[in-house]
Amino acid sequence: MIKVGVGVGIGLRRDIEFALEYARHGVGVQLSFFQPDVWFKHFRKSLDLFEKEGLTDKILAVHLPSRTPDFVEVEQGFAHAMVGDLTLLNEDVLLVIHPNIRIKDALVTLTYELGVRQTICIENFQYRKKKELRSPLEIAEYCIEHKELFAMCFDTTHAEEYWYEYPLLDFILRRTKIIHLSNRKEKQQHIPFNSGGAAINLVGFVNDLIPRYKWKDGVIILEYMWEYKHKFWKNVEYINKLLWEKGNDYDY
């Protein structure tokens, strides 16, 4: 089954309340912590609030802090402390990580050395020279190299148009467990997926997931800029309708 949820950046009280409100109405969430200090200040508090209301099953994904050098600076205690926090999450929660510098060292540290139980999903970004694990193809091949221990987070707003061609996209989606769904228009990124005049036909993309790509078991997270938060609810309903018409079920 494909589960559809919303991404919420954590850092202010209103952010966690926003995430809880969706969870109370049955919509899954991704809790995003983009800096180590935000993680230490808010992760356990956020999880406690979900546990208090019996909503931990609605946490579909957690976005790890993206400053990956901190993961391998174990003498500072960050990697060990964060992994201790991760033991409080359900094992089926997906962990998302940005492909910043030393990403490969971070993955080895978290998985092979510290034994993280959850699947770590590497998010794609636009290609940059001398940057590692940014393109969808590079990430997919890395997942194969490590015997599917890792997976991909396919971010639609960061993927250039040529990645949507059938042979490439089919190969990529076979290694994808979570899709960050949003569109782009000119210099704007992370706008609603069905925005008029946007760069990518993401309605067609969603419609093709099940019948064409056989992508039937994963998570779709709407990852919008905060000013578009009012679009979340209707877009979740719309995507669930599109997927239901193609045979997907959902539990709310």
N, C-alpha and C positions, 0 to 999 in steps of 0.2 A: 504493500500500500504506500502511496505517496502522501506524505503529510505536509501541509502548508502552514507556515507560521510567519511571524514578523520579527525583525531584528531591532533590538533596542540597545543603544549605547548607555552603559551604566556610569554614573558619576554624580548624579543629583537625585534627591529624594523623589522628585516627580518622575524620573526615568523608571525607577523600579515600580512605582505605583502604576505607571502606564503599562508596564509589562504584566503586572498582576491583574490588571483589569481585563486584558485580553485572555489571560489564562483562566480567569473566572468564567469567561464566556466560551471556554473550550478551545481557544486558539493557542497553538503552540508558539513558543518564543525562542529566540536566540539572544542570550545575554552576552553583550560585547564589552570587553574590558581592554582598552587599547594601550594602557600604560601600566607598568608594575605597581606604582603607588595607588592607582585606582583599584587594582586587583586586591591589594592587601587591605585597603580601607573598606571595600564594599562587597567583596565576594561572599564572605561568610554571612554578613548581614542580609544580603539578598537571598541566599539559600535558606536562611532561617525563616524569612518571611514566606517563601514558597512552601516550606515544610509545615509552618504553622497553619496554613490554609489547605494542606493536603494537595498541593498542586505541583509537586516535583516532577510528575510524569509529563507535565506540559513544557518542561525545559528540553527542547529538542537539540539544541546546540549551545556551545559556549565558545566565544571568540577569545582566544588567548592574547595576552599583551604582545604587541608586534615588535618590540625591541629585542629581537632574538639574541643579540650578544649577552643579554642578561641571563638567558637560560644556561649558557655554558660557563658563566662565571660562578661556579658552584661554591667557591670559597666565600662568596657573599651571601650564600644561603638561599638565593631566590628560587632556583630550580627545585631544590628539596622542599622548600616551604610550599611552593605552588602545587607540587605533586601530592603533598599531604592534603591539601584542599581538594584536589581532584578525586581522592578516594571517597569523598562524601557524595559524589555524583553517581547516578545510575550508569552502568557500563555501556548502555546503548546511546548515551549522549555523545554527539559528535563534537570534536574539538577542531576549531578552525585556526589556522595560523597564516600570517602574511609571509611572503617570501622575501624577507629582508636579508641583510648580510649575515653570513654564517648560519643560514637556515639549515644546512645539512648537519652541521655540528649540533644544532639545537635538537633536531629530530633524533639523532643518535643518542644524545644525552637523555632526552625525555623517555624514549621508548626502550632502547637497549640497556641503558645503564640504570634508569630510575623506574622502569617497569610500568609506565602509564597503561592502564587497562583499556581506556576508550580509544577509538579510532581517531587519529590525527589527520585532518583533511587540509591539504596545501592549496591555498587560494592563488589563482592565476592573476597576473598583472600584465600590462603592456610590456612588450619586449624592451629591454634596455641592455646595451652592451656592457659586458663584465658583471652583469647581475645573474645570480644563479636561481634556477627553479622559478622562472616567471611565466614562460609560455605554457599553454595547456599541454602541448605535445611533450615538452620536457618533463613536466610533472607526471604525465601518464606513463612515460617510459621509466621514470624513477620509481613509481609505484610497482611496475612490473619487476624491475630489478630487485626490489625488496619484497617480492612474493606477496604483493597486495597487503602488506602490513600497514601501509599508508593508503590514503585515498585522495581524490581531488575534490576541492570546492570550486565548481565552475562558476565564476562570476561573470555574468553576461555583460555588464557595463564595461568591464575591463578587457573583453575579448574582441579583437579586431574582426571585421566582417568575414574574412576568409576562413575563420575557424568554424563557421556555420555551414560550410559545404559538407555534403553527406558523408563521404568516406572519413574525413577528419573528425567530424562531430560524433559519428558512431563510435570511433575508436576512443575518443575522449570520454563519452558518457558511460562507456563500459567500466571506467575506473572512477566514476563520479558518484559520491554518496550524498552530496548536498549541493544545491544550486542557489547561489545568491542572485535573485531576480530583480533587475532594475534596468532602465534604459539610459541612453545618453542622447544629447542634442546639442550640436555645436560644442561649446566648452563645458556644458553642464553634464555632470554624471550623477548617477543614483537618483534618477527621476522615475516616476511611475512607469511600470513596464509597458502599458498600453497608451502612453502619451502620444498625442497627435504630432506628426512630423518628426518623430524620433528616428534614430539611426537604424534600429533593428526591428524586424517584424517578430516581436516576442510573443504575440498571440499565436502566430503560426508555429513558433518554437514550442510553446506549451501544448498546442494541439497535436504536434508530432511526437511528443515524448513517448507515449504508450504505443500507438499503432506502428510507427516507423522505427523507433529506436529501442522499443521493448524496455524502456526505463520505467519500471513498475514498483520499485522499492527504494525510496529515498526521501529526502527532505528538501522542500523549496522554502527559502526564506526571502521575504520581501525586505530588501535592504535599501531604504529610501533616506534621502536627506530629511532632517527633522521638519522642515517646512511642509513636507508632503505627508505628514503623519495622518492627516485627516483622510487620506486615500486608502489607508491600510485595510479597514474593515470591508469596504466594497470590493477592493481588489482581491482579498482573500476569498470572499464569496464567489466572485467571478471565476477565479482560477479553479476553485473546487468544482464549480459547475462545468467548466471546460473538461476537467479531468474525469468527472463523473460520467459525462457523455461518452468518454472513451473507455469506460469500464472500471474506473478507480472508485474505491469506497472511502468513506471517512467517518470518524467516530464522534462527530458533534453536529 
